[in-house]
Amino acid sequence: MKVTTRKGEPWITVPKLEPLDEPTGLQSLKDEVVRRRGVLDLLDVLKNADFLTGFTGEFSCVAA
């Protein structure tokens, strides 16, 4: 991270990071999830998680 100025104002620049290597065994884990559950739709996962935990009740509406 480097702090410089831009148009007379403080400006923080962050260098681009190199991509990380995939952890050992991650592909095996992905393959096993697909084998057991198939391809999961993120919306279905969130709906089921909300059904089990009710986490969306913690959100508030900005219009309220």
Phi and psi restraints in degrees (range 20) as a CNS / XPLOR table:
assign (resid 1 and name C) (resid 2 and name N)
       (resid 2 and name CA) (resid 2 and name C) 1.0 -136.6 20.0 2
assign (resid 2 and name N) (resid 2 and name CA)
       (resid 2 and name C) (resid 3 and name N) 1.0 132.7 20.0 2
assign (resid 2 and name C) (resid 3 and name N)
       (resid 3 and name CA) (resid 3 and name C) 1.0 -100.9 20.0 2
assign (resid 3 and name N) (resid 3 and name CA)
       (resid 3 and name C) (resid 4 and name N) 1.0 122.9 20.0 2
assign (resid 3 and name C) (resid 4 and name N)
       (resid 4 and name CA) (resid 4 and name C) 1.0 -131.3 20.0 2
assign (resid 4 and name N) (resid 4 and name CA)
       (resid 4 and name C) (resid 5 and name N) 1.0 -165.8 20.0 2
assign (resid 4 and name C) (resid 5 and name N)
       (resid 5 and name CA) (resid 5 and name C) 1.0 -123.7 20.0 2
assign (resid 5 and name N) (resid 5 and name CA)
       (resid 5 and name C) (resid 6 and name N) 1.0 150.1 20.0 2
assign (resid 5 and name C) (resid 6 and name N)
       (resid 6 and name CA) (resid 6 and name C) 1.0 -141.6 20.0 2
assign (resid 6 and name N) (resid 6 and name CA)
       (resid 6 and name C) (resid 7 and name N) 1.0 121.7 20.0 2
assign (resid 6 and name C) (resid 7 and name N)
       (resid 7 and name CA) (resid 7 and name C) 1.0 54.4 20.0 2
assign (resid 7 and name N) (resid 7 and name CA)
       (resid 7 and name C) (resid 8 and name N) 1.0 36.9 20.0 2
assign (resid 7 and name C) (resid 8 and name N)
       (resid 8 and name CA) (resid 8 and name C) 1.0 79.5 20.0 2
assign (resid 8 and name N) (resid 8 and name CA)
       (resid 8 and name C) (resid 9 and name N) 1.0 0.8 20.0 2
assign (resid 8 and name C) (resid 9 and name N)
       (resid 9 and name CA) (resid 9 and name C) 1.0 -111.3 20.0 2
assign (resid 9 and name N) (resid 9 and name CA)
       (resid 9 and name C) (resid 10 and name N) 1.0 150.4 20.0 2
assign (resid 9 and name C) (resid 10 and name N)
       (resid 10 and name CA) (resid 10 and name C) 1.0 -60.3 20.0 2
assign (resid 10 and name N) (resid 10 and name CA)
       (resid 10 and name C) (resid 11 and name N) 1.0 141.2 20.0 2
assign (resid 10 and name C) (resid 11 and name N)
       (resid 11 and name CA) (resid 11 and name C) 1.0 -140.7 20.0 2
assign (resid 11 and name N) (resid 11 and name CA)
       (resid 11 and name C) (resid 12 and name N) 1.0 130.0 20.0 2
assign (resid 11 and name C) (resid 12 and name N)
       (resid 12 and name CA) (resid 12 and name C) 1.0 -103.4 20.0 2
assign (resid 12 and name N) (resid 12 and name CA)
       (resid 12 and name C) (resid 13 and name N) 1.0 127.3 20.0 2
assign (resid 12 and name C) (resid 13 and name N)
       (resid 13 and name CA) (resid 13 and name C) 1.0 -112.8 20.0 2
assign (resid 13 and name N) (resid 13 and name CA)
       (resid 13 and name C) (resid 14 and name N) 1.0 139.7 20.0 2
assign (resid 13 and name C) (resid 14 and name N)
       (resid 14 and name CA) (resid 14 and name C) 1.0 -119.7 20.0 2
assign (resid 14 and name N) (resid 14 and name CA)
       (resid 14 and name C) (resid 15 and name N) 1.0 123.8 20.0 2
assign (resid 14 and name C) (resid 15 and name N)
       (resid 15 and name CA) (resid 15 and name C) 1.0 -68.7 20.0 2
assign (resid 15 and name N) (resid 15 and name CA)
       (resid 15 and name C) (resid 16 and name N) 1.0 151.7 20.0 2
assign (resid 15 and name C) (resid 16 and name N)
       (resid 16 and name CA) (resid 16 and name C) 1.0 -69.2 20.0 2
assign (resid 16 and name N) (resid 16 and name CA)
       (resid 16 and name C) (resid 17 and name N) 1.0 139.9 20.0 2
assign (resid 16 and name C) (resid 17 and name N)
       (resid 17 and name CA) (resid 17 and name C) 1.0 -94.2 20.0 2
assign (resid 17 and name N) (resid 17 and name CA)
       (resid 17 and name C) (resid 18 and name N) 1.0 148.6 20.0 2
assign (resid 17 and name C) (resid 18 and name N)
       (resid 18 and name CA) (resid 18 and name C) 1.0 -73.0 20.0 2
assign (resid 18 and name N) (resid 18 and name CA)
       (resid 18 and name C) (resid 19 and name N) 1.0 144.4 20.0 2
assign (resid 18 and name C) (resid 19 and name N)
       (resid 19 and name CA) (resid 19 and name C) 1.0 -62.5 20.0 2
assign (resid 19 and name N) (resid 19 and name CA)
       (resid 19 and name C) (resid 20 and name N) 1.0 143.7 20.0 2
assign (resid 19 and name C) (resid 20 and name N)
       (resid 20 and name CA) (resid 20 and name C) 1.0 -81.1 20.0 2
assign (resid 20 and name N) (resid 20 and name CA)
       (resid 20 and name C) (resid 21 and name N) 1.0 150.4 20.0 2
assign (resid 20 and name C) (resid 21 and name N)
       (resid 21 and name CA) (resid 21 and name C) 1.0 -70.8 20.0 2
assign (resid 21 and name N) (resid 21 and name CA)
       (resid 21 and name C) (resid 22 and name N) 1.0 146.2 20.0 2
assign (resid 21 and name C) (resid 22 and name N)
       (resid 22 and name CA) (resid 22 and name C) 1.0 -68.6 20.0 2
assign (resid 22 and name N) (resid 22 and name CA)
       (resid 22 and name C) (resid 23 and name N) 1.0 131.3 20.0 2
assign (resid 22 and name C) (resid 23 and name N)
       (resid 23 and name CA) (resid 23 and name C) 1.0 -58.6 20.0 2
assign (resid 23 and name N) (resid 23 and name CA)
       (resid 23 and name C) (resid 24 and name N) 1.0 148.2 20.0 2
assign (resid 23 and name C) (resid 24 and name N)
       (resid 24 and name CA) (resid 24 and name C) 1.0 -60.0 20.0 2
assign (resid 24 and name N) (resid 24 and name CA)
       (resid 24 and name C) (resid 25 and name N) 1.0 131.7 20.0 2
assign (resid 24 and name C) (resid 25 and name N)
       (resid 25 and name CA) (resid 25 and name C) 1.0 88.6 20.0 2
assign (resid 25 and name N) (resid 25 and name CA)
       (resid 25 and name C) (resid 26 and name N) 1.0 -7.1 20.0 2
assign (resid 25 and name C) (resid 26 and name N)
       (resid 26 and name CA) (resid 26 and name C) 1.0 -64.1 20.0 2
assign (resid 26 and name N) (resid 26 and name CA)
       (resid 26 and name C) (resid 27 and name N) 1.0 -41.6 20.0 2
assign (resid 26 and name C) (resid 27 and name N)
       (resid 27 and name CA) (resid 27 and name C) 1.0 -64.3 20.0 2
assign (resid 27 and name N) (resid 27 and name CA)
       (resid 27 and name C) (resid 28 and name N) 1.0 -37.5 20.0 2
assign (resid 27 and name C) (resid 28 and name N)
       (resid 28 and name CA) (resid 28 and name C) 1.0 -63.5 20.0 2
assign (resid 28 and name N) (resid 28 and name CA)
       (resid 28 and name C) (resid 29 and name N) 1.0 -40.0 20.0 2
assign (resid 28 and name C) (resid 29 and name N)
       (resid 29 and name CA) (resid 29 and name C) 1.0 -64.1 20.0 2
assign (resid 29 and name N) (resid 29 and name CA)
       (resid 29 and name C) (resid 30 and name N) 1.0 -45.0 20.0 2
assign (resid 29 and name C) (resid 30 and name N)
       (resid 30 and name CA) (resid 30 and name C) 1.0 -60.3 20.0 2
assign (resid 30 and name N) (resid 30 and name CA)
       (resid 30 and name C) (resid 31 and name N) 1.0 -44.2 20.0 2
assign (resid 30 and name C) (resid 31 and name N)
       (resid 31 and name CA) (resid 31 and name C) 1.0 -62.1 20.0 2
assign (resid 31 and name N) (resid 31 and name CA)
       (resid 31 and name C) (resid 32 and name N) 1.0 -39.1 20.0 2
assign (resid 31 and name C) (resid 32 and name N)
       (resid 32 and name CA) (resid 32 and name C) 1.0 -68.8 20.0 2
assign (resid 32 and name N) (resid 32 and name CA)
       (resid 32 and name C) (resid 33 and name N) 1.0 -38.9 20.0 2
assign (resid 32 and name C) (resid 33 and name N)
       (resid 33 and name CA) (resid 33 and name C) 1.0 -62.8 20.0 2
assign (resid 33 and name N) (resid 33 and name CA)
       (resid 33 and name C) (resid 34 and name N) 1.0 -44.3 20.0 2
assign (resid 33 and name C) (resid 34 and name N)
       (resid 34 and name CA) (resid 34 and name C) 1.0 -64.2 20.0 2
assign (resid 34 and name N) (resid 34 and name CA)
       (resid 34 and name C) (resid 35 and name N) 1.0 -39.5 20.0 2
assign (resid 34 and name C) (resid 35 and name N)
       (resid 35 and name CA) (resid 35 and name C) 1.0 -63.2 20.0 2
assign (resid 35 and name N) (resid 35 and name CA)
       (resid 35 and name C) (resid 36 and name N) 1.0 -41.9 20.0 2
assign (resid 35 and name C) (resid 36 and name N)
       (resid 36 and name CA) (resid 36 and name C) 1.0 -80.8 20.0 2
assign (resid 36 and name N) (resid 36 and name CA)
       (resid 36 and name C) (resid 37 and name N) 1.0 -39.3 20.0 2
assign (resid 36 and name C) (resid 37 and name N)
       (resid 37 and name CA) (resid 37 and name C) 1.0 -116.6 20.0 2
assign (resid 37 and name N) (resid 37 and name CA)
       (resid 37 and name C) (resid 38 and name N) 1.0 -13.7 20.0 2
assign (resid 37 and name C) (resid 38 and name N)
       (resid 38 and name CA) (resid 38 and name C) 1.0 77.1 20.0 2
assign (resid 38 and name N) (resid 38 and name CA)
       (resid 38 and name C) (resid 39 and name N) 1.0 -166.5 20.0 2
assign (resid 38 and name C) (resid 39 and name N)
       (resid 39 and name CA) (resid 39 and name C) 1.0 -79.0 20.0 2
assign (resid 39 and name N) (resid 39 and name CA)
       (resid 39 and name C) (resid 40 and name N) 1.0 128.3 20.0 2
assign (resid 39 and name C) (resid 40 and name N)
       (resid 40 and name CA) (resid 40 and name C) 1.0 -98.1 20.0 2
assign (resid 40 and name N) (resid 40 and name CA)
       (resid 40 and name C) (resid 41 and name N) 1.0 135.6 20.0 2
assign (resid 40 and name C) (resid 41 and name N)
       (resid 41 and name CA) (resid 41 and name C) 1.0 -87.3 20.0 2
assign (resid 41 and name N) (resid 41 and name CA)
       (resid 41 and name C) (resid 42 and name N) 1.0 125.9 20.0 2
assign (resid 41 and name C) (resid 42 and name N)
       (resid 42 and name CA) (resid 42 and name C) 1.0 -56.9 20.0 2
assign (resid 42 and name N) (resid 42 and name CA)
       (resid 42 and name C) (resid 43 and name N) 1.0 -39.2 20.0 2
assign (resid 42 and name C) (resid 43 and name N)
       (resid 43 and name CA) (resid 43 and name C) 1.0 -62.4 20.0 2
assign (resid 43 and name N) (resid 43 and name CA)
       (resid 43 and name C) (resid 44 and name N) 1.0 -40.6 20.0 2
assign (resid 43 and name C) (resid 44 and name N)
       (resid 44 and name CA) (resid 44 and name C) 1.0 -64.4 20.0 2
assign (resid 44 and name N) (resid 44 and name CA)
       (resid 44 and name C) (resid 45 and name N) 1.0 -39.2 20.0 2
assign (resid 44 and name C) (resid 45 and name N)
       (resid 45 and name CA) (resid 45 and name C) 1.0 -62.4 20.0 2
assign (resid 45 and name N) (resid 45 and name CA)
       (resid 45 and name C) (resid 46 and name N) 1.0 -45.6 20.0 2
assign (resid 45 and name C) (resid 46 and name N)
       (resid 46 and name CA) (resid 46 and name C) 1.0 -65.2 20.0 2
assign (resid 46 and name N) (resid 46 and name CA)
       (resid 46 and name C) (resid 47 and name N) 1.0 -40.7 20.0 2
assign (resid 46 and name C) (resid 47 and name N)
       (resid 47 and name CA) (resid 47 and name C) 1.0 -62.4 20.0 2
assign (resid 47 and name N) (resid 47 and name CA)
       (resid 47 and name C) (resid 48 and name N) 1.0 -43.2 20.0 2
assign (resid 47 and name C) (resid 48 and name N)
       (resid 48 and name CA) (resid 48 and name C) 1.0 -67.4 20.0 2
assign (resid 48 and name N) (resid 48 and name CA)
       (resid 48 and name C) (resid 49 and name N) 1.0 -39.9 20.0 2
assign (resid 48 and name C) (resid 49 and name N)
       (resid 49 and name CA) (resid 49 and name C) 1.0 -63.2 20.0 2
assign (resid 49 and name N) (resid 49 and name CA)
       (resid 49 and name C) (resid 50 and name N) 1.0 -39.8 20.0 2
assign (resid 49 and name C) (resid 50 and name N)
       (resid 50 and name CA) (resid 50 and name C) 1.0 -67.6 20.0 2
assign (resid 50 and name N) (resid 50 and name CA)
       (resid 50 and name C) (resid 51 and name N) 1.0 -39.1 20.0 2
assign (resid 50 and name C) (resid 51 and name N)
       (resid 51 and name CA) (resid 51 and name C) 1.0 -60.7 20.0 2
assign (resid 51 and name N) (resid 51 and name CA)
       (resid 51 and name C) (resid 52 and name N) 1.0 -41.2 20.0 2
assign (resid 51 and name C) (resid 52 and name N)
       (resid 52 and name CA) (resid 52 and name C) 1.0 -77.9 20.0 2
assign (resid 52 and name N) (resid 52 and name CA)
       (resid 52 and name C) (resid 53 and name N) 1.0 -33.1 20.0 2
assign (resid 52 and name C) (resid 53 and name N)
       (resid 53 and name CA) (resid 53 and name C) 1.0 -113.8 20.0 2
assign (resid 53 and name N) (resid 53 and name CA)
       (resid 53 and name C) (resid 54 and name N) 1.0 -24.0 20.0 2
assign (resid 53 and name C) (resid 54 and name N)
       (resid 54 and name CA) (resid 54 and name C) 1.0 70.0 20.0 2
assign (resid 54 and name N) (resid 54 and name CA)
       (resid 54 and name C) (resid 55 and name N) 1.0 27.9 20.0 2
assign (resid 54 and name C) (resid 55 and name N)
       (resid 55 and name CA) (resid 55 and name C) 1.0 -63.6 20.0 2
assign (resid 55 and name N) (resid 55 and name CA)
       (resid 55 and name C) (resid 56 and name N) 1.0 -25.4 20.0 2
assign (resid 55 and name C) (resid 56 and name N)
       (resid 56 and name CA) (resid 56 and name C) 1.0 -70.0 20.0 2
assign (resid 56 and name N) (resid 56 and name CA)
       (resid 56 and name C) (resid 57 and name N) 1.0 -15.6 20.0 2
assign (resid 56 and name C) (resid 57 and name N)
       (resid 57 and name CA) (resid 57 and name C) 1.0 -66.3 20.0 2
assign (resid 57 and name N) (resid 57 and name CA)
       (resid 57 and name C) (resid 58 and name N) 1.0 -16.6 20.0 2
assign (resid 57 and name C) (resid 58 and name N)
       (resid 58 and name CA) (resid 58 and name C) 1.0 -82.7 20.0 2
assign (resid 58 and name N) (resid 58 and name CA)
       (resid 58 and name C) (resid 59 and name N) 1.0 -11.3 20.0 2
assign (resid 58 and name C) (resid 59 and name N)
       (resid 59 and name CA) (resid 59 and name C) 1.0 -83.3 20.0 2
assign (resid 59 and name N) (resid 59 and name CA)
       (resid 59 and name C) (resid 60 and name N) 1.0 148.1 20.0 2
assign (resid 59 and name C) (resid 60 and name N)
       (resid 60 and name CA) (resid 60 and name C) 1.0 -117.9 20.0 2
assign (resid 60 and name N) (resid 60 and name CA)
       (resid 60 and name C) (resid 61 and name N) 1.0 152.7 20.0 2
assign (resid 60 and name C) (resid 61 and name N)
       (resid 61 and name CA) (resid 61 and name C) 1.0 -86.3 20.0 2
assign (resid 61 and name N) (resid 61 and name CA)
       (resid 61 and name C) (resid 62 and name N) 1.0 136.0 20.0 2
assign (resid 61 and name C) (resid 62 and name N)
       (resid 62 and name CA) (resid 62 and name C) 1.0 -70.7 20.0 2
assign (resid 62 and name N) (resid 62 and name CA)
       (resid 62 and name C) (resid 63 and name N) 1.0 -18.8 20.0 2
assign (resid 62 and name C) (resid 63 and name N)
       (resid 63 and name CA) (resid 63 and name C) 1.0 -81.8 20.0 2
assign (resid 63 and name N) (resid 63 and name CA)
       (resid 63 and name C) (resid 64 and name N) 1.0 -13.9 20.0 2
